[in-house]
Amino acid sequence: MKRVFNFSAGPAVLPEEVLKEASEEMLDYQGSGMSVMEMSHRSKYFENILNDAIADLRDVMNIPDNYKVIFVQGGASLQFAAVPMNLMKNKKADYILTGQFSTKAYKEACMFGDIKVLASSKDKNFTYIPDCSDLDVRDDADYVYICENNTIYGTKFKELPNTKGKPLVSDQSSCFLSEPVDVSKYGVIYAGVQKNVGPAGLVILIIREDLISDNFQFITPTMLKWKTQVDNNSLYNTPNSYAIYICGKVFKWIKKMGGLEQMKKRNLEKAKILYDYLDNSKLFKCNVCKKDRSMMNVCFTTNNEELDALFVNEAKNYDIVNIKGHRSVGGMRASIYNAMPIEGVKRLVEFMEKFEREHNL
């Protein structure tokens, strides 16, 4: 069996241990005589899978009792509309724009109310996080919105914005479960799981109870109402059952590895190896502001499109795949999520050193 070092931003690398467990249970899950993909979502087997996953996630993140956890479909992008539809009472919200996904969320929200841009880093192509310590948050804003880790640009909020008491909504898709977080500082956390937790097609939401309502200002589709999913324990309709099953295994893997403190330690170590090399390289450059660098998505370039393309192509010979940067920014991007082993980062740096010796004229 050949395994490559998969630096994809998502769908992304999963723990081998989890994949092996799932393969062993593919045809017969715990004596049921069938795969999880085949069983009813109303069965006792799946009820246990779902409830165990919720309990393990609560344990891993130390989620307070006054927050609900739901699993929904539609990808994180569907929450761009679901957030305003569920939270807007005054039809006003304040957004901080730090990349493509927060910008998309902002544009979507504009269809539902008066949306204000509190701060933006667009002026420098989203290569930094703006100062959010004293923003002009409106007194009647329903919430403040951020994308906490910016997959395309390689930036991360190291300090949460001062929301002046308004609920903070955070898209954590590419940093979810990468380090400990204080859930009580958020009104809503949501994440598409395909970057750091599981297969594509599932979103996890963690919502403070007082924000769950059926008093909507819009004609909100039943499937987009968070209350629908909360009241039915994510089983209003057939859920993405196999993705929930895999996520549950990843939660257990994180606990086995020592929890989120250990995840952060591992992730910082991997990121340091790569950033230290970039900071001393004469060929490769990381254009992200140092204090705002993501430890999940490391973006870099040679500032030469032909050389970047050659690097991406030759990397395959070293079992390094999906290293190409997003089409909107070019260059390269190494997504080093929880399941990326440190050996993968070391292999990447070894190849970068070799490439630099050969091409730094």
Disulfide bonds with the S-S distance in Angstrom:
none
